[in-house]
Every structure is written in structure tokens, then in C-alpha cells.
């Protein structure tokens, strides 16, 4: 089912979608978690996935870099095209895919290594640099782009776990950037952080939008409204509604979306 | 009354006291349990404790002092010429009296003094036993009466009962601690006696071990050399061989079980590996002596190697297999305890499974794994049965695993097996060896636990 025709800009000059997913069904054993999700992700935008717990938004996110492969008994059906290529095609190398589609997790998870080695981890396993000087430069530029460099430049040898929660999460973002991906998936990246650290990360997400396509799962509707250009609302495994963030939060088409964003359930 | 029956009677009395106390509590409350400070069963337990504790206290006290008390009375009752004997002769005489009394009095067996002493001894024992029974039962009754009178709606029975139970728990744990302290002290004192005859420096740094000492002045060929270096070297050699076997096998199987094995495979392999830990060491011992050692000797001679029939290699290999489940089970635990988020973080960056294990999981689990390995080392050092059967007795100072060596534990066994005199340096050397071994394993264990704890603090 690999659809191979290259996507080109349409007549209106809109850019082709980075991700194009059709008929995505996900099963955990007998239980179906996602039903026929059809969603396009636009390049260099922030797309937020919202919805009540257990609605399948994280499951959908984890399909996009095949992290669901790790979960036993998980089966993914349908077509998920990244730049027009099906990522579930046999010829796709998962390692290569994950280098292109990076991920930041709910809880900051720095490796038990130094700050420098945390960021250098990805470049090293993918052989992105040919000598120490290049590696140092890449690590520093990643830390700078993640807005962490000024705080840690004098202690790059300290363990990553010695940082505060917000700093750890920015370290994880720097780690993801260092692999030079095209897409960054964020699974509730601020849910373990205090409001100040959250504001710092949201600012960062907005800056990163220039160079990366970002998809963020969030429980906070204010956060979705603040950082994203497009919003998709999931409910009970189905994609209910997707559109410009402003439209979703002001004039939702679906009653369920209306109920959710006004806090009537969820 | 025999002791077992007395204990049964006291327990029954306590049970009755419980019901009495509970009934009394309900009665003083006028049937309204809400008026009581505590639940009726607390009052029951309160009276039962009053019944049991003093009686069992006197019982325990009597059991401790009885032998000494009876002995002193018997000595006092002996005719003057016997009572004034030198202490060691007197001890012998008392021993005769005790033996005769225990076997039952047979007329005409032994001399007059012993007969009379034994009779005295028996009568004292009967008197003591009767007195004990009476006193214990009276105390139990008195306890019930006191407790019963104390029961009132204001009595804080629950608090008293819980305090008493805490005290009993504390006492139980102190018994274990004091036993350990006692063992260490006895090791210390006997070792000190050994070091009176053999200097510490000779023991710790001497290169020759031949503990046969002369029993008679004119005996030849048994001078007694107590240099412990060869046997500690033997212990280290065998432990090193064992760890060379156990660490790779244990660690790799742990990685397989924790990271690669499907749940079903894991549920079969893990218990199977733990069966290894359940095999009695003596079985490993004869496996080493009867199967592995001859196998090594035969194949060694095929290769032109001179392998002793009892070699360090045979003992070390089998001991290594024995320790595998230790290493694998602890490593498996710590590897599984590495948070899933770390694995996902690494996989999410495009690392393969093996890269993730090598670069993230193992470094994170390393402190715990090292702790587990140290515990396994101390187990290897203290292991006795395998080396007794397979390693030999010759105290060779060698690093060649094909020769026979001996270990600290083997020497302790050989020094103490059979009839021994407990004042010769030969036997006392066992205590010195035991003390040194204890110190080494203690340091290893403390260090291992320290590392494991440090690791736990990081991820829990």
C-alpha cells in the first residue's frame, strides 16, 4: 500500500503535508485503540492533538515514528505517509525513520550520562560527525537551539540527571534536535513541569517551528491554543475534528469538541 | 510437672484470661461497648498478658540459672575432702554425678561420694521443678487477678497491649543481633588466644602453612607453620576462576531474560536458573570431585598438561556454575528496574535495541550489577562443600589453576574435624582463619549493599 506519487504543491500554493495518514486503525491485542484516523500534518507548523485521557492521541503520535513497534501485541493498519512514503513499508528502516522523526517524552528522561554525552548520543549512533570538533559544535548548537546552553555551558561534564526538571526536558529536546530530524513528536512534554518551566518550553516550541514540523500531544487546552497553528480533537479512538487552532477553539463544528473545550467533559 | 506440660498449662491459662478479661470489660461497661476506651478484645489481651508475661518470665529465668544453682548446692553438700578438691578435679567429679543422675540411679555403680552427690542432685532437681511449677502457676493466677481488677472503662488497654507487643518485637530482634555479636566475640577471643602463640605478622604474611603441631615434646616432623598466605591465595584463585565463569554467563543470561526473551520463554528459563541455586552444595561438590576433576585430568593429559586430580580449576568451574543464578537473578532485577522511559528515549533517537542495551540500560544498571557481583564473590569465598571435596588439602602457593590448592574454609574444616584438643595452636588457628574470613566477607557485603542502596536511591 505504499503510495509513491510524490506530493507536490497544489494549485493554491499550499505546501504538501509532511505526514499524510489514512484509515489508521490500531489494535492492542483484541482491543481497538484507533478507528480510521485520517489526518494530514502540515510542514513547519505546530499541530496539537487534544482530547480526554485514553482517546488515542498518544497512540496516534507513537505511530508516526513506529514507537508502537516496541509494544507487543500492538498492530497498526492503514497508510501513514511521510513525504509520500509509507513508513510501515517493509523497505523502511526504523532506525532511519526515527532519525528523521524525533521524539520528546512526557517525563524528562535524560540518560545517566553527562550533559554533553546525552546530546552527543544521537549523533554518535548515527555517525553524523566525523571528528570531535564537529561533534562539539553540533552539541553546542543543539543546546543553544534548545535554549539551555547558557545555563549549562560551564558544566557539560555534569550528569544530565543533576539538572532541574525543566532543564532536563530542554536537554531532551536538545538531544532530539541533535539528530537533525525533520519532525519532532512531543508527548505531553510539559505535564511534569511547573508553570515557569512550561512557559519556557512553549516559547522554545514556537522558535523551533521555523525549522521543524512539530506534533504535540497535550492535556492543556490553553497550551494547545498558545503554541499550535492546527488542532486535532480525538475522542474514543476517533478523530472528531481537525482545523486551524483558532477555528477549533472559537467555532467548533462538532458538538463533542464544543463540549470538551468548554469543559463539559474530559 | 514436665516443662512442656507446664508451658501448655500457662498458654491455656492465658487463653482463659483473655475471655475473662473480655467478659469483664463488657460487664464493667454495662454492656455498652462504646463506653469503653478500647475494644473488649484489647482488655482480653491485656489480662492475658498479665497472666502470661510474669509466669513465662520466671520460667525463662529459672531455665537460665537452674544448672548453676543446683551445681553450687551439690558442691556445698559434698563431704569436705571432695569439696576441697582442685577445680579441674571437682569439675570431673561433678560431671560423674551429673552423668549418674541423668542415667538413673543404679545401686553400686560408682563410689560413695558420687552416689550421694547424684542423689542430692536428683532431689534438688525435683524440688526445683516442683517449686517452679507452683510459682509459675501462682504468678499466672495472681496476674489474672491483678489484670482483672485493673479493667475499667477508663483503662487504656489498647495502648498498653500495643506497647507490650512492640517491646516483644524489639526483644526478638535484639536476640538475633546479640547472637551475632556473641559469635563474633567468641571468634575474637579464641583468635586472640591463637595470636598469643603465633604472632599476627607470621599469620598474615607467612608463606608456609603446615598446621601439624607436636603433641609430645619428643615428636619429630611436626613443627607447625601458620603462614596463611597460601590458603588465602588458594581462596582467591578459586574465587577468581568461579567469577570468570559466573559473571559472563550470569550477566549475559540476565540480559537475554530481561531484554530479549519473550514472556513465555522467560517464565520457563528464570525458574530453571533458580533451580541451580537450590541444588545442595554437597551435590555440586561430588559433581566436581567425581565428574569434572577426572574429566579435566584426562583431557589435560591428552593435551600434554599435568593436571592434578584435585585441581583449583575443577572446584572453581563448578563453583562458578553454582553462583550463576546469584549473578543472573540480581542482574535481571536491576536491569528490569531501569525505567522504560530511558529505553524509549534511546529507541526514539533511532538507536537499535542492542545499542540501547549497551549504551543506556547497562550503564544505568551498572552499580546494581556490581553490587550483585560483589555479593556473589563473598558467597564464593565462603563456600565450603565444593572446595572440601574437589580442591584438595595441599597448601600450595601457586597461581596455576591446574594444581591442587586449598582454601580458608577447607582448612577450617580439616582443623576441626575429628578429636581435637582445644588449646593447641592447630585448632585455635581455625578461629583465626574464621575471623579473617569473616572480616573479608563483611567488608565485601557492606560495600556491595552500599553500592546497591546508592543505586536504588537514584531510580525509586
Interface residues (C-beta under 8 A of the other chain):
Chain A: X65 X67 X70 X94 X95 X96 X97 X98 X99 X102 X103 X105 X107 X109 X110 X111 X112 X113 X121 X122 X125 X126 X161 X172 X175 X176 X179
Chain B: X339 X341 X342 X343 X344 X345 X346 X347 X348 X349 X350 X351 X352 X355 X359 X360 X363 X364 X458
